[in-house]
Amino acid sequence: MGTTSNDVLSWTNQDSRESALFNSWGVVYRFQTTVAHNGQSLTTMWRTLRPNKEDRIAKLEWGPNGGLGRVMLGKQALRMSDLVRPDPAIYNARSFTGPDGLQYRWRPSTISADIMLLNPNGVNIAFFRPTRQKRYQIGDVYGELHFIRTAGLGTVTHQPMMDMVTLTAMLYRFCIQWNL
C-alpha cells in the first residue's frame, strides 16, 4: 500500500491508553495512564523528539467510570466525543475534524480487518491493522498503524496531522473495545 518500514508503527498493548508505538528507529509515540486518588484517569500522549527527549502532545481526562471526557491538545480543549463522532451511515465509522479544518473518517474496511482513515475525498491516508500478538523487547504488539505517505496531499506523516491521526486511532480503538 505504499508504506515503508518507518511509515508503520507497531502498537503495543491491547489497552490503547497504556501503550507505545514504535518502528525500527524506536518508540515514536507513547500513551501513559495514571489514576488519581479521586479515581480520575488521565492519559498523557508523548511524542519522541530524539533519544531521551519527549514532547507532550495531549492530555486526556477521562470521564466518570472510564467514559469519554476531554482532551487538552496544546492549549486547546476538546471533547473526546468530537474526535470520535459516530457516523450513522456506516457501522463503526467515526469522524473528526483535522488540524486543517477538514473532516476525516475512521471506518472498517469492507475487504479486510483493517480500519481505514479516509480524507474528505474518500482517499485512504492511513490504516490500523490488527495483528496476531507478537513479542518484542519494547512489548507485545497487537496491531500496526500504517501511514500512507503518498496519499491525498501527502501531509499524513507531518505534524500536527500525524499526531491527530495517532490520537484519534487510539480513541477509535478505545471506543470500539468498550462499545462507546
C-alpha positions as CSV (number, residue, x, y, z in Angstrom):
1,M,0.0,0.0,0.0
2,G,2.9,2.4,-0.5
3,T,4.3,2.3,3.0
4,T,7.9,1.9,4.1
5,S,9.0,0.4,7.4
6,N,9.3,3.9,9.0
7,D,5.7,4.6,8.0
8,V,4.4,1.6,10.0
9,L,4.2,1.9,13.8
10,S,3.9,-1.3,15.8
11,W,1.3,-0.8,18.6
12,T,1.9,-2.5,22.0
13,N,-0.8,-3.4,24.5
14,Q,-4.4,-4.2,24.0
15,D,-5.3,-1.2,26.2
16,S,-4.5,1.6,23.8
17,R,-4.4,4.1,26.8
18,E,-1.3,2.4,28.1
19,S,0.8,1.6,25.0
20,A,3.7,2.5,22.9
21,L,4.0,2.9,19.1
22,F,7.4,2.1,17.7
23,N,9.3,1.4,14.4
24,S,12.9,0.4,13.6
25,W,14.1,3.8,14.9
26,G,12.5,3.2,18.4
27,V,9.4,4.5,20.3
28,V,7.7,7.3,18.3
29,Y,4.6,7.7,20.5
30,R,3.7,6.7,24.0
31,F,0.4,6.7,25.9
32,Q,0.7,6.7,29.7
33,T,-2.3,6.5,32.0
34,T,-2.4,7.3,35.7
35,V,-5.3,7.2,38.2
36,A,-5.6,9.9,40.8
37,H,-6.7,9.3,44.4
38,N,-10.2,10.5,43.4
39,G,-10.4,7.8,40.8
40,Q,-10.0,10.2,37.8
41,S,-8.0,8.7,35.0
42,L,-5.6,10.8,33.0
43,T,-3.7,9.7,29.9
44,T,-0.8,11.6,28.5
45,M,0.3,11.3,24.9
46,W,4.0,11.7,24.3
47,R,6.0,12.0,21.0
48,T,9.7,11.2,21.0
49,L,11.8,14.0,19.6
50,R,15.1,12.3,20.0
51,P,16.6,9.7,22.4
52,N,15.7,10.6,26.0
53,K,13.6,13.6,24.9
54,E,9.8,13.6,24.6
55,D,7.2,16.2,23.9
56,R,3.7,16.1,25.5
57,I,1.2,16.2,22.7
58,A,-2.1,15.8,24.6
59,K,-3.6,15.1,28.0
60,L,-6.8,13.1,28.0
61,E,-9.0,13.5,31.1
62,W,-11.4,10.5,31.1
63,G,-15.0,10.9,32.3
64,P,-16.5,9.1,35.2
65,N,-16.3,5.3,35.1
66,G,-13.8,5.5,32.2
67,G,-16.1,7.3,29.8
68,L,-15.1,9.9,27.2
69,G,-14.1,13.2,28.8
70,R,-11.9,16.0,27.3
71,V,-8.6,16.3,25.6
72,M,-6.1,19.1,26.1
73,L,-4.3,19.3,22.8
74,G,-1.7,22.0,23.3
75,K,-3.7,24.9,24.7
76,Q,-6.9,23.8,23.0
77,A,-9.6,21.9,25.0
78,L,-11.7,19.5,23.0
79,R,-14.4,16.9,23.9
80,M,-13.2,13.4,23.2
81,S,-16.5,12.7,21.6
82,D,-15.7,15.4,19.0
83,L,-12.7,13.3,17.9
84,V,-14.7,10.1,17.5
85,R,-18.1,11.2,16.3
86,P,-20.2,8.2,15.2
87,D,-21.3,8.2,11.6
88,P,-24.8,6.9,11.4
89,A,-24.4,5.9,7.8
90,I,-21.5,3.5,8.3
91,Y,-21.4,0.9,11.1
92,N,-18.4,1.5,13.4
93,A,-17.3,4.6,11.5
94,R,-16.1,7.6,13.5
95,S,-15.2,11.1,12.2
96,F,-13.2,14.1,13.4
97,T,-12.1,17.5,12.2
98,G,-8.4,17.5,11.4
99,P,-5.9,20.3,12.2
100,D,-6.5,21.6,8.6
101,G,-10.3,22.1,9.4
102,L,-11.3,19.2,7.1
103,Q,-13.4,16.1,8.0
104,Y,-11.7,12.7,8.3
105,R,-13.3,9.3,9.0
106,W,-12.1,6.1,10.5
107,R,-14.1,3.2,9.2
108,P,-13.8,-0.6,8.9
109,S,-12.6,-1.9,5.6
110,T,-15.1,-3.8,3.6
111,I,-12.4,-6.4,2.4
112,S,-10.1,-6.9,5.4
113,A,-9.8,-6.5,9.2
114,D,-8.1,-3.1,8.6
115,I,-9.6,0.2,10.0
116,M,-9.0,2.8,7.3
117,L,-8.6,6.6,7.7
118,L,-10.2,8.4,4.8
119,N,-9.7,12.0,3.9
120,P,-12.6,14.3,2.8
121,N,-12.2,13.0,-0.8
122,G,-12.5,9.3,0.3
123,V,-8.8,8.6,-0.1
124,N,-7.2,6.2,2.3
125,I,-4.4,8.0,4.0
126,A,-3.7,5.7,7.0
127,F,-5.0,2.5,8.5
128,F,-4.8,0.4,11.6
129,R,-4.2,-3.3,11.1
130,P,-4.9,-5.7,14.0
131,T,-2.2,-8.4,14.2
132,R,-1.6,-11.6,16.0
133,Q,0.1,-11.0,19.3
134,K,3.9,-10.8,18.8
135,R,6.5,-10.3,21.5
136,Y,9.1,-7.5,21.0
137,Q,11.6,-6.2,23.5
138,I,9.5,-3.0,23.8
139,G,6.3,-5.0,24.5
140,D,3.7,-7.3,23.0
141,V,2.4,-5.9,19.7
142,Y,-1.3,-6.3,18.9
143,G,-1.6,-4.1,15.8
144,E,0.1,-1.7,13.3
145,L,-0.6,1.9,12.4
146,H,0.2,2.4,8.8
147,F,0.7,5.9,7.3
148,I,0.4,6.2,3.5
149,R,2.9,8.9,2.8
150,T,1.9,9.5,-0.8
151,A,-1.9,9.5,-0.3
152,G,-4.0,12.6,-0.5
153,L,-2.0,15.8,0.0
154,G,0.9,13.8,1.5
155,T,0.6,15.5,4.9
156,V,-0.3,12.5,7.0
157,T,3.3,12.0,8.2
158,H,3.8,15.7,9.1
159,Q,3.0,17.5,12.3
160,P,0.3,18.2,13.5
161,M,-1.6,15.7,11.3
162,M,0.4,12.7,12.3
163,D,-0.3,13.5,16.0
164,M,-4.0,13.8,15.3
165,V,-4.1,10.5,13.4
166,T,-2.4,8.7,16.2
167,L,-4.6,10.3,18.9
168,T,-7.8,9.5,17.0
169,A,-6.7,6.0,16.3
170,M,-6.2,5.4,20.0
171,L,-9.6,6.9,20.8
172,Y,-11.2,4.8,18.0
173,R,-9.7,1.6,19.3
174,F,-10.9,2.5,22.9
175,C,-14.5,3.3,21.7
176,I,-14.8,0.1,19.7
177,Q,-13.3,-2.0,22.5
178,W,-15.7,-0.6,25.1
179,N,-18.7,-0.1,22.7
180,L,-18.9,3.6,23.3
